[in-house]
Amino acid sequence: MAKSRKFRADLRKNRSSRRRTGNLTRAVAADPDHASDMASSERISGKGDLTRKRTVIIHDEPSTTGDGLSVSPIAGATWRGQVMHVHGLESFVRSGDGRIVRCTTRRLLRTLSTEQRHPVAAGDWVRIRDDSGVGVIQSIEPRRNSLCRASRGRRHVIVANVDQVVIVGSAAMPDLKPSLLDRLLVAAESAGIRPIICINKIDLVDASRLVPLAGVFSRMGYATVLCSAVSGLGIARLRHELGGRVTAIVGQSGVGKSSLLNALDPHLSLRVAEVSRENEKGRHTTTTARLIPHALNRQTGGSFVDTPGVRQFQLWEIVPAEVPAAFRDLRPLANLCRFPNCSHTHEVDCVVKHAVADGLLDTRRWESCCHLAATAGAEDADAMGDPDSGEDYE
């Protein structure tokens, strides 16, 4: 028996009608007999016609298969599926029998007052009502985790419900930006997602130049892979890390994320393009996050999530005090400082600064932590951008 739950939800201000009619006095003067039909009072409970809230009813209907997908959709019934990708107002959802159904989003979900830029993201588990082949997303299940960033003051969910994230950087064209890797690491650590560092295009440079940076990440316990989608070097190691898991591929535009996926699974044939020779920036061949089942391990049902390249990555709702906790190398030292609110910049008896001076802590990582802590929570963080963060401030 399905259970129902009720709760009150706010609506977005620009998606609801006006609470009161502006010409009420003139309407009564023009038709005095019509005044008796108008609302003369409002309920204190806020359930009248003038409220901006709605009572939302959620029906729990657990009828899924072993992989979490519902059985084959039945016309008029509600079934469970996973969002493969979102294109504008339409979402493409995979059902239990492998069909891809084009769905629209219920108007209530679009008009709810939330902090998100879009209610649905790739990887979401949703409930669909399928009527005559047209699907409508009725509800979205709570997310296990999500990788998100701030976009114009709102939360942009890049991907949801993943096991791990591969943070891709390029050794050249475009140049490697360690500060952008740090930002993505902080976002993954805050969301509880396992990060993997991948440096692509090592065939364009001397690989020995990347050993110090790769050694810093490896010493912290991050799986670090140096590879090349062109020569195939390191692809076998990367394939071993991705087998049987839902993995999001994120990174700066032009680092070769789609090229790596084509090297891992040639049957994908994802669209790729060369980096612009004028500014060494990517051309955004991937325009939306897309969930793609891969052929590395059919039995365990692993999937890729190919995401668009990022040129700006502002952390979402990270306060300065939380930044050192997201740095694995700073985390055990930060608790030993003299002051509990130590900023690790100017305080006396700061264990983090002593570790940097003694060579026990990487100087670049310490500077990156201080910069992120100084810009975290700023309303105009783009104006305080790090020139080495991989962000374009135009």
N, C-alpha and C positions, 0 to 999 in steps of 0.2 A: 504494500500500500504506500503510495507516494505521500510524503510529508510536505506540509506547506509552512513557510516562514514569512512573516510580515515585518517590514521596517519602513520608516519614513525616510525619504530621500529628497534632497534639494535639486532644483532644476536650474539650468544656466539662465542668467538674466536675459540674455539676448535670444533665447529660444522659447520664451513664454509670452503670452499675451499681456497687455497692460492690465494692471490690477484694478484700475478704476477708469471710467470713461471721462474724458476731459470736458465734454459738453453736456454734463448732467443737468445743469440748471436750464440751459436752453431747450433740452429735450422735454423737461417737465413743463416749461412754459408753453411749448408748442402743442403738447398733448397732455393736459392735466389728468385725463382718465388713465393714461398709461403709467402714472406714478405708482398705482397700486400693485402693478406687476413687477416692480423693481425691488431688489434686495435692500431692505431697510436696516439690516443688522448683520453682524459677522460672528460666527462661532468662536469662542475663546480657544477651542482645541486646535484651530487652524486647519480645519477640514472643509472650509467653505469654498466658494468660487474665487475668492480674492487671494488665496494662498499660492505660494510658489513651490509647495511641496506635494509629493505624491506618495501614496501607499503602494509599495512594490511587494508583490507576492512571488516567492520563489518556491517552485515545486521540485523536490528531490526525487529523481527517477533513476535509481541505479539499475541499469540493464545493459551491462557491457560485456565484452569478451575478454580474453586473457590479456590482450595488449592494451586495454583501456578504451578501445573503440567500441561503439555500439554495433549491434547487429545491423543488417541491411535496412536502409530507411524504408518506412512504410508511409504512404501518402496520408497526410493529416496527423501523423504521430510525431513525437519528439524523440530525437536520437542524438547521440554524443559523437563528436568528431574533433579533429585537430586542425587548426588553421595552418595552411601551407604558406600562403602569402596574402598580403593585403594590397589592393590596388584601388586607391581612392576610397569610394564608399562601398566597394565590393570586396568580399573576402572569399578565398577559395579554400574549401574545407574538405578534408579527406575522411570518408566514411569507413565503416568496418570492412566493406567488401572491396575497398580500394578505389572506389569512384571519387572523382573530384567534383564537388558540387559548388557552383557559383551562388553565393549567398549575399544578401543585404543585411544590414544591421537594424535591429528593431529601433524605432524612433525614440523610445524611452531611453535606451542606452546611449544614444547620440546626444540627448538633451539633458542628461543628468549633470549636475554641477560637480565636476571632478578636476583634479590637478593634471590629468593626462591630456596629451595632445590628441590622441586617438584612442577610443575604448578598446580596440582589438589590435593584437600584435601577432606576428608569426610565432607559432609554438603554443598559443593559447588552446585550452580545451573548452569547447563551447557546446551549448545545447541548441539544436537546429529543429525547427518545424518545417517539414518539407510538404508543400502543397502543390501538386501537379508539376513536380520538377523544379519549383522555385523555392529556394531555401531562405529562411529568415532566422538570424541569430537571436534567440530568445534570452539567453543568459550566458555569462562568462564565469567559469569556475575560478576559485582562488588560485593564484599563481604560486608554484613552488619556489621560484626565484625569477628574477628578471634583471637583465642588463640594460641600464637606462642612462640617459644624460639629460641635462637641462637645455631646453630650446625655447628661447623667448619667454622665459619665466614659467614655462610649463614642463611637465615630465614627458620625455620622449622615450618610450619603451622600444628598444632596438629588437630584442628577442626575449622570449619567456620560456620557462620550463626546460632548461638545458642542463646537461651534466658537467660540461666544461667549455672553456672558451679558448681558442687559439688566437693569440695576439700577434699579428703579422707585422713585421717591419722589413724594410729593404736595405741592403747594404749600400746601394747606389741607385740613382734615378727612380724615385727621389732619395735623397740622403737619409740615413738612419737618424731618427729623432728619439733619443732615450727618454726625454721628458714626457713624450706622448705615450710611450710604453708604461711609464710610471703611472700616468693618469688612468690608463685602462686597467692596470693592475689594481689600483685603489678601488675602482668601480667593481671589479670582479671580486676582490676580497670583501668588500662591503656587502655584496649580494650573496656571498657564500658559494661562489662558483669557482671550480678549480681552473686556474689559469695555466696556459702553456705558452712559452715564448718561442716564436718562430721567426728567424731572420732569413729572408729570401734573397735571391740574386747574389749569392756569394761568388758566383762565377765571374762577376764584374770587378771584383777587388781581390786583394790578397787576404785570404781567409785568416791569416795569423793576426791581422789588425783587429778582428772581432773577438779574439780569445779573451782579452781582459774584461770586456763587457759581458760576454756570455758566462765567464767565470763568476762574476758578481751575482748574476741571477741564479746560476746553478748552485752556488754556495748557500743561497737562501732556501733551497729545496724546490725551486721551480724547474719543471722539465723544459730544457732549452734545446732547440733543434736548429742547426745551421743547414740550410738546404738550397737547392736551385731547381726551379720548375723546368728549366731548359736542359740542364745536364743530367737531372735525375738524382743528384747527390743529396742524401738525407731523406729522400722520399720514403724509403722503406722504414726508417725510424719514425717518421711522422705517421705513416699508415698504422704502425703498431700502437701509437698513442690514441688513435681515433677509432679503432675497431670496436664495434658494439656499444658506442655511446652517442648521445645527441650532443653535437659539437657546433658551437657558433664560431664563425671565422670573421674576425673584426680587424680593423687596421686602417691606416691612412689610404687615401685614394691613390692608386697606381703602384701599390707594393706587390701586386700579383696574387691576390686572394683567389680569384677565379682561375688563374693559371695553375695554382697549386691544386685546386679541386679537379681540374681536368687531368693533371698528372696523376692524382690519386685514383680517379675513376674516369678513364677515357670515354666511357659511354655518356658522360654528362654533356660534353660539347658546349660548355658555357661560353658566352660571348666575351671576348677580350679585345683590348686595343693597346696600342703603344702609348707610352708616356709622351706628353707634349715636349718637344725639344726646346721650345721657347722658355718655358718656366719649370719644366720637369715636374709637372703635376698630372695626376690621373684625369681620365676623360669621363669618369662616372658611367661606365658601361653597365654596372649593376645599379638599378634604381630603387629596388625595394628588397627587404629581407625575404628570403625564400627558403623554406624547409624542403630539403631534398633527401629522400632515402638513398643510401649508397650501397654499393655492392661489396663492401669489404667483408661484411659478415651478415649474411642474410638471416641466419638463425636468431641472432640477438637483436636485430632490427635497429641498427644504428642509423643516424641521419646527420647530414650537414645542414647548417644554416648559413647560406651565403648572404652577407650583409653589404650594403653600400659603403663606399669609402667615406671616412670622416675627415673633414677639414677643420672642424671645431669640436672639441669635446670638453664641455664644462660639466663638472661633477654635480650631481643632483642631491641636494639636502645633505651635504657633508659639512659639519661644523668643524672649526679649527681643532678642537680637542680630540676629534675622532681620526684625524689624519695620521698621526704617528702610529695608531693601533693598526692601520692598514698597511704599514711598512714592516715586513717580517724582520728585517735586520734591526730596525729601531725599536720594535715592540718590547723585547726583553730588557733593553737598556732604559727606556723611558720611565719604567716603574721605579728605577733606582735613583732618580734625580732628587735633589733636596726639597724642591717645591712640587706639590702635586699638580699644579697648573703650569708647569715649566714649558716655555715655548721653544726651548733648545736653541735660542739665538743669543741672549745676552745675560742670562742668569748665572750666578755663581754656583759652584759645585754642581754643574750640569754634567751628568755622566755621559750623555750623548756627545757633547762637545769634546770631552776628554778622550772618548773613543776615536773621534775624528782626528784629533791631534796626535794620538798614538798610532794611527794607521790601522786601527781595528775596524773602522767603519768607512765605507766608501764616501769620499767627499761629495761626489756628484749626487749620490742618493740623499745625503743630508741636506744639500742645497735644494734639491727637488722637493723634499718634505717641507722645508721652511717656506718655499714659494707656494705650495699648494695650501698650507695652513693659512698663509697670509691672504690668499684669494678666495678661500672657501667661504661660502655664504654671502659673498659680495653680490649686490644686485646687478652691478655692471662689471662682472668678472672678465668680459671680453676686452674691456679697456685695460685690464691689468695682465694681459696675456704674456706668457713666456715665449720669447722668440724662438725657443728650441722645442716648443710643445707641439709642433705640427699644425698650428692653427693659423688661419688667414684672417687678418683683421682689415677689412677693406672698407 
